[in-house]
Amino acid sequence: MLLNFIVLFQQINVEEKIKNAPDKGYEIGVMIGTYLPFVLLVILAYFMYHKAKNRKDFDD
């Protein structure tokens, strides 16, 4: 529930920044800056999952 609120709040802020952007380069920078942290978290989560799945001392 809190995550949905945060995402909604960020989306409104991003749309406002894009609407008031001086040029296309700024819009691209805003989009990269918005999605890059989420992409990095997904990559980190997958890496941790992959490492945990392939542990040798895990008897399953």
C-alpha distance matrix in Angstrom:
0.0 3.8 5.4 5.2 6.5 8.8 10.1 10.8 12.5 14.5 15.5 17.0 18.8 20.2 21.5 23.2 24.8 26.0 27.4 29.3 30.4 34.1 34.8 33.5 33.5 30.9 28.6 29.0 28.3 25.1 23.9 25.1 23.5 20.1 20.1 22.3 19.9 17.6 20.8 22.1 19.1 19.5 23.3 22.9 20.7 23.3 26.1 24.8 24.4 27.8 29.4 28.1 29.1 32.6 33.4 36.9 36.5 33.8 35.6 34.0
3.8 0.0 3.8 5.4 5.1 6.3 8.7 9.9 10.6 12.4 14.3 15.7 16.8 18.4 20.2 21.5 22.8 24.5 26.0 27.5 28.6 32.2 33.0 31.9 31.7 28.9 27.0 27.4 26.3 23.1 22.4 23.3 21.3 18.2 18.6 20.5 17.8 16.1 19.7 20.6 17.7 18.8 22.4 21.7 20.0 23.0 25.5 24.2 24.3 27.8 29.0 27.9 29.4 32.7 33.3 36.9 36.4 34.0 36.2 34.9
5.4 3.8 0.0 3.8 5.4 5.1 6.1 8.5 9.8 10.5 12.1 14.3 15.4 16.3 18.2 20.1 21.0 22.3 24.2 25.9 26.5 30.2 30.6 29.2 28.9 26.4 24.3 24.4 23.4 20.4 19.3 20.1 18.3 15.1 15.1 17.1 14.5 12.5 16.0 17.2 14.4 15.3 18.9 18.6 17.0 19.8 22.4 21.5 21.6 24.9 26.4 25.6 27.0 30.2 31.0 34.7 34.6 32.3 34.6 33.2
5.2 5.4 3.8 0.0 3.8 5.5 5.1 6.0 8.5 9.9 10.5 12.4 14.3 15.2 16.5 18.5 20.0 21.0 22.5 24.5 25.5 29.2 29.7 28.3 28.5 26.0 23.5 24.0 23.5 20.2 18.9 20.4 19.1 15.5 15.6 18.2 16.3 14.0 17.3 19.1 16.8 17.1 20.8 21.1 19.5 21.8 24.8 24.2 23.9 27.1 29.0 28.2 29.2 32.5 33.6 37.3 37.4 34.8 37.0 35.3
6.5 5.1 5.4 3.8 0.0 3.8 5.5 5.1 6.1 8.6 9.9 10.8 12.5 14.3 15.6 16.9 18.6 20.2 21.4 23.0 24.4 28.1 29.0 28.1 28.3 25.4 23.3 24.2 23.4 19.9 19.3 21.0 19.2 15.8 16.8 19.3 17.3 15.8 19.3 20.9 18.7 19.7 23.2 23.3 22.0 24.7 27.3 26.7 26.8 30.0 31.6 30.9 32.2 35.4 36.3 40.1 40.0 37.6 39.9 38.4
8.8 6.3 5.1 5.5 3.8 0.0 3.8 5.4 5.1 6.1 8.6 10.1 10.7 12.2 14.3 15.6 16.6 18.3 20.1 21.4 22.3 25.9 26.8 25.9 25.6 22.7 20.9 21.6 20.4 17.0 16.6 18.0 15.8 12.6 13.9 16.1 13.9 12.9 16.6 17.8 15.9 17.4 20.7 20.7 19.9 22.7 25.0 24.6 25.2 28.2 29.6 29.3 30.8 33.8 34.7 38.4 38.5 36.4 39.0 37.7
10.1 8.7 6.1 5.1 5.5 3.8 0.0 3.8 5.4 5.1 6.1 8.7 9.9 10.4 12.2 14.3 15.2 16.3 18.2 20.0 20.7 24.4 24.8 23.5 23.5 20.9 18.6 19.1 18.5 15.1 14.1 15.6 14.2 10.6 11.3 14.2 12.7 11.0 14.4 16.3 14.8 15.6 19.0 19.7 18.9 21.2 23.8 23.9 24.2 26.9 28.8 28.7 29.9 32.8 34.1 37.8 38.3 36.1 38.6 37.1
10.8 9.9 8.5 6.0 5.1 5.4 3.8 0.0 3.8 5.5 5.1 6.4 8.8 10.0 10.7 12.6 14.4 15.5 16.6 18.7 20.0 23.8 24.5 23.5 24.0 21.3 18.8 20.0 19.7 16.1 15.3 17.6 16.3 12.7 13.9 17.1 16.0 14.5 17.7 19.9 18.5 19.2 22.6 23.4 22.6 24.8 27.5 27.6 27.7 30.5 32.5 32.3 33.3 36.3 37.7 41.4 41.8 39.5 41.9 40.3
12.5 10.6 9.8 8.5 6.1 5.1 5.4 3.8 0.0 3.8 5.5 5.4 6.5 8.8 10.2 11.0 12.6 14.6 15.7 17.0 18.5 22.2 23.4 22.9 23.1 20.0 18.1 19.6 18.8 15.0 15.1 17.3 15.4 12.2 14.4 17.1 15.9 15.2 18.6 20.3 19.2 20.5 23.7 24.2 23.8 26.3 28.6 28.7 29.3 32.0 33.7 33.7 35.0 37.9 39.0 42.8 43.1 41.0 43.6 42.3
14.5 12.4 10.5 9.9 8.6 6.1 5.1 5.5 3.8 0.0 3.8 5.5 5.1 6.1 8.6 9.9 10.5 12.3 14.2 15.4 16.2 19.8 20.7 19.9 19.8 16.9 15.0 16.1 15.1 11.5 11.5 13.6 11.6 8.4 10.8 13.5 12.6 12.3 15.5 17.2 16.6 18.1 21.0 21.6 21.7 24.1 26.2 26.6 27.5 29.9 31.6 31.9 33.3 35.9 37.2 41.0 41.6 39.7 42.4 41.2
15.5 14.3 12.1 10.5 9.9 8.6 6.1 5.1 5.5 3.8 0.0 3.8 5.4 5.1 6.1 8.6 9.9 10.5 12.2 14.3 15.1 18.9 19.4 18.4 18.9 16.3 13.7 15.0 14.9 11.3 10.6 13.4 12.4 9.0 10.8 14.2 14.2 13.3 15.9 18.4 18.0 18.7 21.7 23.0 22.9 24.7 27.2 27.9 28.4 30.7 32.7 33.2 34.1 36.8 38.4 42.2 42.9 40.9 43.5 42.0
17.0 15.7 14.3 12.4 10.8 10.1 8.7 6.4 5.4 5.5 3.8 0.0 3.8 5.5 5.2 6.2 8.7 10.0 10.6 12.5 14.2 17.9 19.1 18.7 19.6 16.7 14.3 16.5 16.4 12.6 12.8 15.9 14.7 11.8 14.2 17.4 17.3 16.8 19.6 21.8 21.5 22.4 25.3 26.5 26.4 28.4 30.9 31.5 32.0 34.4 36.3 36.7 37.8 40.4 42.0 45.7 46.4 44.4 47.0 45.5
18.8 16.8 15.4 14.3 12.5 10.7 9.9 8.8 6.5 5.1 5.4 3.8 0.0 3.8 5.5 5.2 6.2 8.7 9.9 10.7 12.1 15.8 17.2 17.2 17.6 14.2 12.6 14.8 14.0 10.3 11.4 14.2 12.4 10.2 13.3 16.0 15.9 16.2 19.0 20.7 20.8 22.3 24.8 25.7 26.2 28.4 30.4 31.1 32.1 34.3 36.0 36.6 38.0 40.4 41.8 45.5 46.2 44.5 47.3 46.1
20.2 18.4 16.3 15.2 14.3 12.2 10.4 10.0 8.8 6.1 5.1 5.5 3.8 0.0 3.8 5.4 5.1 6.1 8.5 9.9 10.3 14.0 14.7 14.1 14.4 11.5 9.3 11.2 10.9 7.1 7.8 10.9 9.8 7.6 10.6 13.5 14.2 14.4 16.6 18.7 19.3 20.4 22.7 24.1 24.8 26.6 28.6 29.7 30.6 32.6 34.4 35.3 36.5 38.8 40.4 44.1 45.1 43.4 46.2 45.0
21.5 20.2 18.2 16.5 15.6 14.3 12.2 10.7 10.2 8.6 6.1 5.2 5.5 3.8 0.0 3.8 5.5 5.1 6.1 8.7 9.8 13.6 14.3 13.7 15.1 12.4 9.7 12.3 12.9 9.5 9.7 13.4 13.0 10.8 13.2 16.4 17.4 17.3 19.2 21.7 22.3 23.0 25.4 27.1 27.5 29.0 31.3 32.5 33.1 35.0 37.1 38.0 38.9 41.2 43.0 46.8 47.9 46.0 48.6 47.2
23.2 21.5 20.1 18.5 16.9 15.6 14.3 12.6 11.0 9.9 8.6 6.2 5.2 5.4 3.8 0.0 3.8 5.5 5.0 6.3 8.5 12.1 13.8 14.3 15.6 12.4 10.6 13.8 13.9 10.6 12.0 15.4 14.5 12.9 15.9 18.6 19.4 19.8 22.0 24.1 24.7 25.8 28.1 29.5 30.1 31.9 34.0 35.0 35.9 37.9 39.8 40.6 41.8 44.1 45.7 49.5 50.4 48.6 51.4 50.1
24.8 22.8 21.0 20.0 18.6 16.6 15.2 14.4 12.6 10.5 9.9 8.7 6.2 5.1 5.5 3.8 0.0 3.8 5.4 5.2 5.9 9.5 11.2 11.7 12.3 8.9 7.8 11.0 10.6 7.6 9.8 12.8 11.8 11.1 14.3 16.6 17.7 18.7 20.5 22.3 23.4 24.7 26.6 28.0 29.1 30.8 32.5 33.8 35.0 36.8 38.5 39.6 40.9 43.0 44.6 48.3 49.4 47.8 50.8 49.7
26.0 24.5 22.3 21.0 20.2 18.3 16.3 15.5 14.6 12.3 10.5 10.0 8.7 6.1 5.1 5.5 3.8 0.0 3.8 5.4 5.0 8.7 9.2 8.9 10.4 7.8 5.4 8.9 9.8 7.3 8.5 12.0 12.1 11.4 13.9 16.4 18.2 18.8 20.1 22.3 23.7 24.6 26.3 28.2 29.3 30.5 32.4 34.0 35.0 36.4 38.4 39.8 40.7 42.7 44.6 48.2 49.6 48.0 50.8 49.6
27.4 26.0 24.2 22.5 21.4 20.1 18.2 16.6 15.7 14.2 12.2 10.6 9.9 8.5 6.1 5.0 5.4 3.8 0.0 3.8 5.6 8.8 10.1 10.7 12.9 10.6 8.6 12.2 13.4 11.0 12.2 15.7 15.8 14.9 17.4 20.1 21.8 22.2 23.6 26.0 27.1 27.9 29.8 31.7 32.6 33.9 35.9 37.4 38.2 39.8 41.9 43.1 44.0 46.1 48.0 51.7 53.0 51.2 54.0 52.6
29.3 27.5 25.9 24.5 23.0 21.4 20.0 18.7 17.0 15.4 14.3 12.5 10.7 9.9 8.7 6.3 5.2 5.4 3.8 0.0 3.8 6.4 9.0 10.8 12.5 9.6 9.1 12.9 13.2 11.3 13.5 16.6 16.1 15.9 18.9 21.0 22.6 23.6 25.1 27.0 28.3 29.5 31.2 32.8 34.0 35.5 37.2 38.7 39.9 41.5 43.3 44.5 45.7 47.7 49.4 53.1 54.3 52.8 55.7 54.6
30.4 28.6 26.5 25.5 24.4 22.3 20.7 20.0 18.5 16.2 15.1 14.2 12.1 10.3 9.8 8.5 5.9 5.0 5.6 3.8 0.0 3.8 5.6 7.4 8.7 6.0 6.1 9.8 10.2 9.1 11.5 14.1 14.1 14.6 17.3 19.1 21.1 22.3 23.4 25.2 26.9 28.1 29.4 31.2 32.7 34.0 35.5 37.2 38.5 39.8 41.5 43.1 44.2 46.0 47.8 51.4 52.8 51.5 54.5 53.4
34.1 32.2 30.2 29.2 28.1 25.9 24.4 23.8 22.2 19.8 18.9 17.9 15.8 14.0 13.6 12.1 9.5 8.7 8.8 6.4 3.8 0.0 3.8 7.3 8.4 6.8 8.3 11.4 11.7 11.7 14.2 16.3 16.5 17.6 20.2 21.6 23.7 25.3 26.0 27.6 29.7 30.9 31.9 33.7 35.5 36.7 37.9 39.8 41.3 42.3 44.0 45.8 46.9 48.5 50.3 53.8 55.4 54.2 57.3 56.3
34.8 33.0 30.6 29.7 29.0 26.8 24.8 24.5 23.4 20.7 19.4 19.1 17.2 14.7 14.3 13.8 11.2 9.2 10.1 9.0 5.6 3.8 0.0 3.8 5.5 5.6 6.8 9.1 10.4 11.2 13.0 14.9 15.9 17.1 19.2 20.4 23.1 24.5 24.7 26.4 28.8 29.7 30.4 32.5 34.4 35.2 36.4 38.6 40.0 40.7 42.5 44.5 45.5 46.8 48.8 52.3 54.1 52.9 56.0 55.0
33.5 31.9 29.2 28.3 28.1 25.9 23.5 23.5 22.9 19.9 18.4 18.7 17.2 14.1 13.7 14.3 11.7 8.9 10.7 10.8 7.4 7.3 3.8 0.0 3.8 5.4 5.1 6.3 8.7 9.9 10.7 12.4 14.2 15.4 16.8 18.1 21.1 22.2 22.0 24.0 26.5 27.0 27.7 30.0 31.8 32.3 33.7 36.1 37.2 37.8 39.8 41.8 42.6 43.9 46.1 49.5 51.4 50.2 53.2 52.1
33.5 31.7 28.9 28.5 28.3 25.6 23.5 24.0 23.1 19.8 18.9 19.6 17.6 14.4 15.1 15.6 12.3 10.4 12.9 12.5 8.7 8.4 5.5 3.8 0.0 3.8 5.4 5.2 6.2 8.7 10.0 10.6 12.2 14.2 15.7 16.2 19.2 20.8 20.5 22.0 24.8 25.6 25.9 28.0 30.2 30.8 31.7 34.1 35.6 36.1 37.8 40.0 41.0 42.1 44.1 47.5 49.4 48.4 51.5 50.7
30.9 28.9 26.4 26.0 25.4 22.7 20.9 21.3 20.0 16.9 16.3 16.7 14.2 11.5 12.4 12.4 8.9 7.8 10.6 9.6 6.0 6.8 5.6 5.4 3.8 0.0 3.8 5.4 5.0 6.2 8.7 9.9 10.4 12.2 14.4 15.2 17.7 19.5 19.8 21.2 23.6 24.8 25.5 27.3 29.3 30.4 31.4 33.5 35.0 35.9 37.5 39.5 40.6 42.0 43.8 47.3 48.9 47.9 51.0 50.2
28.6 27.0 24.3 23.5 23.3 20.9 18.6 18.8 18.1 15.0 13.7 14.3 12.6 9.3 9.7 10.6 7.8 5.4 8.6 9.1 6.1 8.3 6.8 5.1 5.4 3.8 0.0 3.8 5.4 5.2 6.3 8.7 9.9 10.6 12.5 14.1 16.7 17.8 18.2 20.2 22.3 23.1 24.1 26.3 27.9 28.8 30.2 32.3 33.5 34.4 36.3 38.1 39.0 40.6 42.6 46.2 47.8 46.5 49.5 48.4
29.0 27.4 24.4 24.0 24.2 21.6 19.1 20.0 19.6 16.1 15.0 16.5 14.8 11.2 12.3 13.8 11.0 8.9 12.2 12.9 9.8 11.4 9.1 6.3 5.2 5.4 3.8 0.0 3.8 5.5 5.2 6.2 8.5 9.8 10.8 11.8 15.0 16.1 15.8 17.7 20.3 20.9 21.4 23.8 25.6 26.2 27.4 29.8 31.0 31.7 33.6 35.6 36.4 37.7 39.8 43.3 45.1 44.0 47.0 46.0
28.3 26.3 23.4 23.5 23.4 20.4 18.5 19.7 18.8 15.1 14.9 16.4 14.0 10.9 12.9 13.9 10.6 9.8 13.4 13.2 10.2 11.7 10.4 8.7 6.2 5.0 5.4 3.8 0.0 3.8 5.4 5.1 6.0 8.4 10.1 10.3 13.1 15.0 15.0 16.3 18.9 20.1 20.6 22.4 24.5 25.5 26.4 28.5 30.1 31.0 32.5 34.5 35.7 37.0 38.8 42.3 43.9 42.9 46.1 45.4
25.1 23.1 20.4 20.2 19.9 17.0 15.1 16.1 15.0 11.5 11.3 12.6 10.3 7.1 9.5 10.6 7.6 7.3 11.0 11.3 9.1 11.7 11.2 9.9 8.7 6.2 5.2 5.5 3.8 0.0 3.8 5.5 5.1 6.0 8.7 10.0 12.1 13.6 14.5 16.1 18.0 19.3 20.5 22.1 23.8 25.1 26.4 28.2 29.6 30.9 32.5 34.1 35.4 37.0 38.7 42.3 43.7 42.5 45.6 44.7
23.9 22.4 19.3 18.9 19.3 16.6 14.1 15.3 15.1 11.5 10.6 12.8 11.4 7.8 9.7 12.0 9.8 8.5 12.2 13.5 11.5 14.2 13.0 10.7 10.0 8.7 6.3 5.2 5.4 3.8 0.0 3.8 5.5 5.1 6.2 8.3 11.0 11.6 12.0 14.3 16.2 16.9 18.1 20.3 21.7 22.6 24.2 26.2 27.3 28.4 30.4 32.0 32.9 34.6 36.6 40.2 41.7 40.3 43.3 42.2
25.1 23.3 20.1 20.4 21.0 18.0 15.6 17.6 17.3 13.6 13.4 15.9 14.2 10.9 13.4 15.4 12.8 12.0 15.7 16.6 14.1 16.3 14.9 12.4 10.6 9.9 8.7 6.2 5.1 5.5 3.8 0.0 3.8 5.4 5.4 5.6 8.9 10.3 10.0 11.6 14.2 15.1 15.6 17.7 19.6 20.5 21.6 23.8 25.2 26.0 27.8 29.7 30.7 32.1 34.0 37.6 39.2 38.1 41.2 40.3
23.5 21.3 18.3 19.1 19.2 15.8 14.2 16.3 15.4 11.6 12.4 14.7 12.4 9.8 13.0 14.5 11.8 12.1 15.8 16.1 14.1 16.5 15.9 14.2 12.2 10.4 9.9 8.5 6.0 5.1 5.5 3.8 0.0 3.8 5.8 5.6 7.3 9.6 10.5 11.3 13.4 15.2 16.0 17.3 19.3 20.8 21.8 23.5 25.2 26.4 27.8 29.5 31.0 32.5 34.0 37.6 39.0 37.9 41.1 40.4
20.1 18.2 15.1 15.5 15.8 12.6 10.6 12.7 12.2 8.4 9.0 11.8 10.2 7.6 10.8 12.9 11.1 11.4 14.9 15.9 14.6 17.6 17.1 15.4 14.2 12.2 10.6 9.8 8.4 6.0 5.1 5.4 3.8 0.0 3.8 5.9 6.9 7.9 9.6 11.3 12.5 13.9 15.6 17.0 18.2 19.9 21.5 22.9 24.2 25.8 27.4 28.7 30.0 32.0 33.6 37.2 38.4 37.0 40.1 39.1
20.1 18.6 15.1 15.6 16.8 13.9 11.3 13.9 14.4 10.8 10.8 14.2 13.3 10.6 13.2 15.9 14.3 13.9 17.4 18.9 17.3 20.2 19.2 16.8 15.7 14.4 12.5 10.8 10.1 8.7 6.2 5.4 5.8 3.8 0.0 3.8 5.7 5.4 6.2 8.7 10.1 10.8 12.4 14.4 15.5 16.7 18.5 20.2 21.2 22.6 24.5 25.9 26.9 28.8 30.7 34.3 35.7 34.2 37.2 36.1
22.3 20.5 17.1 18.2 19.3 16.1 14.2 17.1 17.1 13.5 14.2 17.4 16.0 13.5 16.4 18.6 16.6 16.4 20.1 21.0 19.1 21.6 20.4 18.1 16.2 15.2 14.1 11.8 10.3 10.0 8.3 5.6 5.6 5.9 3.8 0.0 3.8 5.5 5.1 6.1 8.6 9.9 10.5 12.2 14.2 15.4 16.4 18.3 19.9 21.0 22.5 24.3 25.6 27.1 28.7 32.3 33.8 32.7 35.8 35.1
19.9 17.8 14.5 16.3 17.3 13.9 12.7 16.0 15.9 12.6 14.2 17.3 15.9 14.2 17.4 19.4 17.7 18.2 21.8 22.6 21.1 23.7 23.1 21.1 19.2 17.7 16.7 15.0 13.1 12.1 11.0 8.9 7.3 6.9 5.7 3.8 0.0 3.8 5.5 5.1 6.2 8.7 9.9 10.5 12.2 14.3 15.3 16.4 18.2 19.9 21.1 22.4 24.1 25.9 27.2 30.8 31.9 30.8 34.0 33.4
17.6 16.1 12.5 14.0 15.8 12.9 11.0 14.5 15.2 12.3 13.3 16.8 16.2 14.4 17.3 19.8 18.7 18.8 22.2 23.6 22.3 25.3 24.5 22.2 20.8 19.5 17.8 16.1 15.0 13.6 11.6 10.3 9.6 7.9 5.4 5.5 3.8 0.0 3.8 5.4 5.1 6.2 8.7 9.8 10.5 12.3 14.2 15.3 16.4 18.2 20.0 21.0 22.3 24.4 25.9 29.7 30.8 29.2 32.2 31.3
20.8 19.7 16.0 17.3 19.3 16.6 14.4 17.7 18.6 15.5 15.9 19.6 19.0 16.6 19.2 22.0 20.5 20.1 23.6 25.1 23.4 26.0 24.7 22.0 20.5 19.8 18.2 15.8 15.0 14.5 12.0 10.0 10.5 9.6 6.2 5.1 5.5 3.8 0.0 3.8 5.4 5.1 6.2 8.6 9.9 10.6 12.3 14.3 15.3 16.4 18.4 20.0 20.9 22.6 24.6 28.2 29.7 28.3 31.3 30.4
22.1 20.6 17.2 19.1 20.9 17.8 16.3 19.9 20.3 17.2 18.4 21.8 20.7 18.7 21.7 24.1 22.3 22.3 26.0 27.0 25.2 27.6 26.4 24.0 22.0 21.2 20.2 17.7 16.3 16.1 14.3 11.6 11.3 11.3 8.7 6.1 5.1 5.4 3.8 0.0 3.8 5.4 5.1 6.1 8.5 9.9 10.5 12.3 14.1 15.2 16.5 18.3 19.8 21.2 22.7 26.3 27.7 26.7 29.9 29.5
19.1 17.7 14.4 16.8 18.7 15.9 14.8 18.5 19.2 16.6 18.0 21.5 20.8 19.3 22.3 24.7 23.4 23.7 27.1 28.3 26.9 29.7 28.8 26.5 24.8 23.6 22.3 20.3 18.9 18.0 16.2 14.2 13.4 12.5 10.1 8.6 6.2 5.1 5.4 3.8 0.0 3.8 5.4 5.0 6.0 8.6 9.8 10.5 12.1 14.1 15.3 16.4 18.0 20.0 21.2 25.0 26.0 24.6 27.8 27.2
19.5 18.8 15.3 17.1 19.7 17.4 15.6 19.2 20.5 18.1 18.7 22.4 22.3 20.4 23.0 25.8 24.7 24.6 27.9 29.5 28.1 30.9 29.7 27.0 25.6 24.8 23.1 20.9 20.1 19.3 16.9 15.1 15.2 13.9 10.8 9.9 8.7 6.2 5.1 5.4 3.8 0.0 3.8 5.4 5.1 6.1 8.6 9.9 10.4 12.1 14.2 15.3 16.2 18.3 20.1 23.8 25.2 23.5 26.4 25.4
23.3 22.4 18.9 20.8 23.2 20.7 19.0 22.6 23.7 21.0 21.7 25.3 24.8 22.7 25.4 28.1 26.6 26.3 29.8 31.2 29.4 31.9 30.4 27.7 25.9 25.5 24.1 21.4 20.6 20.5 18.1 15.6 16.0 15.6 12.4 10.5 9.9 8.7 6.2 5.1 5.4 3.8 0.0 3.8 5.5 5.1 6.1 8.6 9.8 10.4 12.2 14.2 15.2 16.6 18.5 22.0 23.8 22.6 25.7 25.0
22.9 21.7 18.6 21.1 23.3 20.7 19.7 23.4 24.2 21.6 23.0 26.5 25.7 24.1 27.1 29.5 28.0 28.2 31.7 32.8 31.2 33.7 32.5 30.0 28.0 27.3 26.3 23.8 22.4 22.1 20.3 17.7 17.3 17.0 14.4 12.2 10.5 9.8 8.6 6.1 5.0 5.4 3.8 0.0 3.8 5.5 5.1 6.2 8.6 9.8 10.6 12.3 14.1 15.5 16.7 20.4 21.7 20.7 24.0 23.7
20.7 20.0 17.0 19.5 22.0 19.9 18.9 22.6 23.8 21.7 22.9 26.4 26.2 24.8 27.5 30.1 29.1 29.3 32.6 34.0 32.7 35.5 34.4 31.8 30.2 29.3 27.9 25.6 24.5 23.8 21.7 19.6 19.3 18.2 15.5 14.2 12.2 10.5 9.9 8.5 6.0 5.1 5.5 3.8 0.0 3.8 5.4 5.2 6.1 8.6 9.9 10.5 12.1 14.3 15.6 19.4 20.4 18.8 21.8 21.2
23.3 23.0 19.8 21.8 24.7 22.7 21.2 24.8 26.3 24.1 24.7 28.4 28.4 26.6 29.0 31.9 30.8 30.5 33.9 35.5 34.0 36.7 35.2 32.3 30.8 30.4 28.8 26.2 25.5 25.1 22.6 20.5 20.8 19.9 16.7 15.4 14.3 12.3 10.6 9.9 8.6 6.1 5.1 5.5 3.8 0.0 3.8 5.4 5.0 6.0 8.5 9.8 10.3 12.2 14.3 17.9 19.6 17.9 20.8 19.9
26.1 25.5 22.4 24.8 27.3 25.0 23.8 27.5 28.6 26.2 27.2 30.9 30.4 28.6 31.3 34.0 32.5 32.4 35.9 37.2 35.5 37.9 36.4 33.7 31.7 31.4 30.2 27.4 26.4 26.4 24.2 21.6 21.8 21.5 18.5 16.4 15.3 14.2 12.3 10.5 9.8 8.6 6.1 5.1 5.4 3.8 0.0 3.8 5.4 5.1 6.1 8.6 9.8 10.7 12.4 16.0 17.8 16.8 20.1 19.9
24.8 24.2 21.5 24.2 26.7 24.6 23.9 27.6 28.7 26.6 27.9 31.5 31.1 29.7 32.5 35.0 33.8 34.0 37.4 38.7 37.2 39.8 38.6 36.1 34.1 33.5 32.3 29.8 28.5 28.2 26.2 23.8 23.5 22.9 20.2 18.3 16.4 15.3 14.3 12.3 10.5 9.9 8.6 6.2 5.2 5.4 3.8 0.0 3.8 5.5 5.2 6.1 8.5 10.1 10.8 14.5 15.6 14.5 17.9 17.9
24.4 24.3 21.6 23.9 26.8 25.2 24.2 27.7 29.3 27.5 28.4 32.0 32.1 30.6 33.1 35.9 35.0 35.0 38.2 39.9 38.5 41.3 40.0 37.2 35.6 35.0 33.5 31.0 30.1 29.6 27.3 25.2 25.2 24.2 21.2 19.9 18.2 16.4 15.3 14.1 12.1 10.4 9.8 8.6 6.1 5.0 5.4 3.8 0.0 3.8 5.5 5.2 6.0 8.6 10.1 13.9 15.0 13.1 16.0 15.3
27.8 27.8 24.9 27.1 30.0 28.2 26.9 30.5 32.0 29.9 30.7 34.4 34.3 32.6 35.0 37.9 36.8 36.4 39.8 41.5 39.8 42.3 40.7 37.8 36.1 35.9 34.4 31.7 31.0 30.9 28.4 26.0 26.4 25.8 22.6 21.0 19.9 18.2 16.4 15.2 14.1 12.1 10.4 9.8 8.6 6.0 5.1 5.5 3.8 0.0 3.8 5.5 5.1 6.2 8.8 12.2 14.2 12.9 15.7 15.2
29.4 29.0 26.4 29.0 31.6 29.6 28.8 32.5 33.7 31.6 32.7 36.3 36.0 34.4 37.1 39.8 38.5 38.4 41.9 43.3 41.5 44.0 42.5 39.8 37.8 37.5 36.3 33.6 32.5 32.5 30.4 27.8 27.8 27.4 24.5 22.5 21.1 20.0 18.4 16.5 15.3 14.2 12.2 10.6 9.9 8.5 6.1 5.2 5.5 3.8 0.0 3.8 5.5 5.3 6.3 9.9 11.7 11.1 14.5 14.9
28.1 27.9 25.6 28.2 30.9 29.3 28.7 32.3 33.7 31.9 33.2 36.7 36.6 35.3 38.0 40.6 39.6 39.8 43.1 44.5 43.1 45.8 44.5 41.8 40.0 39.5 38.1 35.6 34.5 34.1 32.0 29.7 29.5 28.7 25.9 24.3 22.4 21.0 20.0 18.3 16.4 15.3 14.2 12.3 10.5 9.8 8.6 6.1 5.2 5.5 3.8 0.0 3.8 5.5 5.4 9.1 9.9 8.4 11.8 12.0
29.1 29.4 27.0 29.2 32.2 30.8 29.9 33.3 35.0 33.3 34.1 37.8 38.0 36.5 38.9 41.8 40.9 40.7 44.0 45.7 44.2 46.9 45.5 42.6 41.0 40.6 39.0 36.4 35.7 35.4 32.9 30.7 31.0 30.0 26.9 25.6 24.1 22.3 20.9 19.8 18.0 16.2 15.2 14.1 12.1 10.3 9.8 8.5 6.0 5.1 5.5 3.8 0.0 3.8 5.7 8.9 10.4 8.3 10.8 10.1
32.6 32.7 30.2 32.5 35.4 33.8 32.8 36.3 37.9 35.9 36.8 40.4 40.4 38.8 41.2 44.1 43.0 42.7 46.1 47.7 46.0 48.5 46.8 43.9 42.1 42.0 40.6 37.7 37.0 37.0 34.6 32.1 32.5 32.0 28.8 27.1 25.9 24.4 22.6 21.2 20.0 18.3 16.6 15.5 14.3 12.2 10.7 10.1 8.6 6.2 5.3 5.5 3.8 0.0 3.8 6.3 9.0 8.1 10.7 11.0
33.4 33.3 31.0 33.6 36.3 34.7 34.1 37.7 39.0 37.2 38.4 42.0 41.8 40.4 43.0 45.7 44.6 44.6 48.0 49.4 47.8 50.3 48.8 46.1 44.1 43.8 42.6 39.8 38.8 38.7 36.6 34.0 34.0 33.6 30.7 28.7 27.2 25.9 24.6 22.7 21.2 20.1 18.5 16.7 15.6 14.3 12.4 10.8 10.1 8.8 6.3 5.4 5.7 3.8 0.0 3.8 5.6 5.6 8.9 10.4
36.9 36.9 34.7 37.3 40.1 38.4 37.8 41.4 42.8 41.0 42.2 45.7 45.5 44.1 46.8 49.5 48.3 48.2 51.7 53.1 51.4 53.8 52.3 49.5 47.5 47.3 46.2 43.3 42.3 42.3 40.2 37.6 37.6 37.2 34.3 32.3 30.8 29.7 28.2 26.3 25.0 23.8 22.0 20.4 19.4 17.9 16.0 14.5 13.9 12.2 9.9 9.1 8.9 6.3 3.8 0.0 3.8 5.5 7.8 10.1
36.5 36.4 34.6 37.4 40.0 38.5 38.3 41.8 43.1 41.6 42.9 46.4 46.2 45.1 47.9 50.4 49.4 49.6 53.0 54.3 52.8 55.4 54.1 51.4 49.4 48.9 47.8 45.1 43.9 43.7 41.7 39.2 39.0 38.4 35.7 33.8 31.9 30.8 29.7 27.7 26.0 25.2 23.8 21.7 20.4 19.6 17.8 15.6 15.0 14.2 11.7 9.9 10.4 9.0 5.6 3.8 0.0 3.8 6.1 9.4
33.8 34.0 32.3 34.8 37.6 36.4 36.1 39.5 41.0 39.7 40.9 44.4 44.5 43.4 46.0 48.6 47.8 48.0 51.2 52.8 51.5 54.2 52.9 50.2 48.4 47.9 46.5 44.0 42.9 42.5 40.3 38.1 37.9 37.0 34.2 32.7 30.8 29.2 28.3 26.7 24.6 23.5 22.6 20.7 18.8 17.9 16.8 14.5 13.1 12.9 11.1 8.4 8.3 8.1 5.6 5.5 3.8 0.0 3.8 6.2
35.6 36.2 34.6 37.0 39.9 39.0 38.6 41.9 43.6 42.4 43.5 47.0 47.3 46.2 48.6 51.4 50.8 50.8 54.0 55.7 54.5 57.3 56.0 53.2 51.5 51.0 49.5 47.0 46.1 45.6 43.3 41.2 41.1 40.1 37.2 35.8 34.0 32.2 31.3 29.9 27.8 26.4 25.7 24.0 21.8 20.8 20.1 17.9 16.0 15.7 14.5 11.8 10.8 10.7 8.9 7.8 6.1 3.8 0.0 3.8
34.0 34.9 33.2 35.3 38.4 37.7 37.1 40.3 42.3 41.2 42.0 45.5 46.1 45.0 47.2 50.1 49.7 49.6 52.6 54.6 53.4 56.3 55.0 52.1 50.7 50.2 48.4 46.0 45.4 44.7 42.2 40.3 40.4 39.1 36.1 35.1 33.4 31.3 30.4 29.5 27.2 25.4 25.0 23.7 21.2 19.9 19.9 17.9 15.3 15.2 14.9 12.0 10.1 11.0 10.4 10.1 9.4 6.2 3.8 0.0
